[in-house]
Amino acid sequence: MARPERVGAASHRPSRQSYDAIAASYDEAIGDELNSKPLDRALLAALVERCSGGVVADLGCGPGHVAAELARGGVVALGVDLSPGMCRRALGRGVPSAAGDLVDLPLADSSLAGLVCWYALIHLTEEERAVAYDEMARVLAPGGSALVAFHTGDAEARPGDCRRLESWMGEPVELSFYFLDPAREIAAAESAGLRLTARLDRLPAGGEHPSTRSYLLLELPEPPPSKSAA
Ligand SMILES: C[S@@+](CC[C@H](N)C(=O)[O-])C[C@H]1O[C@@H](n2cnc3c(N)ncnc32)[C@H](O)[C@@H]1O
């Protein structure tokens, strides 16, 4: 099936520059967050078990702390992020990482046992997210798993709302944050050929931005066995 013209890649320059500007501060603020997030660690452990030592990419990996946790679990973890500054932070954690865009992944077809995409789809429009789900389905091997996380709302925002930030962590930024509706994301992922295995909705943990969050565990189904001629 012909994919739409790569949407977004060029228009993501402001996001890239913004995350480059805050990469070090973000790492300092978030880089050890998993220590106090047993539920997030448990989800990652489940993904690791499903991927049994295969290659798992963290898409929108930020400073690479999630990918490092995956590697500790026993898979071959790598990172992809729009921001070269974030990729450098991930490399500093020992995570092989490359700059790339969710709508045009620098990964071969069917090359991954699994992938994680936490709080990165929130920067894409609905049209771009549809392309990103297509890309996830393209790079996963049949039977592979994807674990996606996003914000769904907070005191001022509901699913579907967009918040624009002009300053973050003491730096001028140009970032759009979309609060996503889990049912719409599941439908978009399923349109790309992914199948929902599990969904977890949770409240913010202490120290986090006070938003509600949703985690989707998705699978690329194996093709049905071909019927041999009788
Ligand atoms: C909120 S941070 C999340 C980082 C990390 N996944 C985490 O859970 O802490 C969003 C990350 O997504 C990356 N990002 C934003 N838009 C992207 C895109 N179109 N393609 C790839 N990465 C993107 C940013 O550079 C940033 O590192």
The ligand as an SDF file (V2000), in Angstrom:
LIG
                    3D

 27 29  0  0  0  0  0  0  0  0999 V2000
    8.8390   13.9040   26.3330 C   0  0  0  0  0  0  0  0  0  0  0  0
   10.3040   13.2970   25.6270 S   0  0  0  0  0  0  0  0  0  0  0  0
   10.2130   11.5560   26.0740 C   0  0  0  0  0  0  0  0  0  0  0  0
   11.5760   10.9100   26.1190 C   0  0  0  0  0  0  0  0  0  0  0  0
   11.5740    9.4830   26.6430 C   0  0  0  0  0  0  0  0  0  0  0  0
   10.8800    8.5820   25.7520 N   0  0  0  0  0  0  0  0  0  0  0  0
   10.9690    9.4290   28.0270 C   0  0  0  0  0  0  0  0  0  0  0  0
   10.0280    8.6380   28.2380 O   0  0  0  0  0  0  0  0  0  0  0  0
   11.4450   10.1640   28.8960 O   0  0  0  0  0  0  0  0  0  0  0  0
    9.9170   13.2400   23.9080 C   0  0  0  0  0  0  0  0  0  0  0  0
   11.0670   12.7470   23.0610 C   0  0  0  0  0  0  0  0  0  0  0  0
   10.5670   12.4730   21.7540 O   0  0  0  0  0  0  0  0  0  0  0  0
   11.4650   13.0000   20.8090 C   0  0  0  0  0  0  0  0  0  0  0  0
   10.6890   13.3190   19.6010 N   0  0  0  0  0  0  0  0  0  0  0  0
    9.7880   14.3220   19.4280 C   0  0  0  0  0  0  0  0  0  0  0  0
    9.2880   14.2720   18.1910 N   0  0  0  0  0  0  0  0  0  0  0  0
    9.8760   13.2120   17.5740 C   0  0  0  0  0  0  0  0  0  0  0  0
    9.7840   12.6440   16.2640 C   0  0  0  0  0  0  0  0  0  0  0  0
    8.9870   13.1720   15.3360 N   0  0  0  0  0  0  0  0  0  0  0  0
   10.5480   11.5670   15.9660 N   0  0  0  0  0  0  0  0  0  0  0  0
   11.3880   11.0380   16.8910 C   0  0  0  0  0  0  0  0  0  0  0  0
   11.5100   11.5250   18.1390 N   0  0  0  0  0  0  0  0  0  0  0  0
   10.7730   12.5930   18.4820 C   0  0  0  0  0  0  0  0  0  0  0  0
   12.0680   14.2270   21.4630 C   0  0  0  0  0  0  0  0  0  0  0  0
   13.2900   14.6160   20.8750 O   0  0  0  0  0  0  0  0  0  0  0  0
   12.1860   13.7540   22.9080 C   0  0  0  0  0  0  0  0  0  0  0  0
   13.4270   13.1480   23.1550 O   0  0  0  0  0  0  0  0  0  0  0  0
  1  2  1  0
  2  3  1  0
  2 10  1  0
  3  4  1  0
  4  5  1  0
  5  6  1  0
  5  7  1  0
  7  8  2  0
  7  9  1  0
 10 11  1  0
 11 12  1  0
 11 26  1  0
 12 13  1  0
 13 14  1  0
 13 24  1  0
 14 15  1  0
 14 23  1  0
 15 16  2  0
 16 17  1  0
 17 18  1  0
 17 23  2  0
 18 19  1  0
 18 20  2  0
 20 21  1  0
 21 22  2  0
 22 23  1  0
 24 25  1  0
 24 26  1  0
 26 27  1  0
M  CHG  2   2   1   9  -1
M  END
$$$$
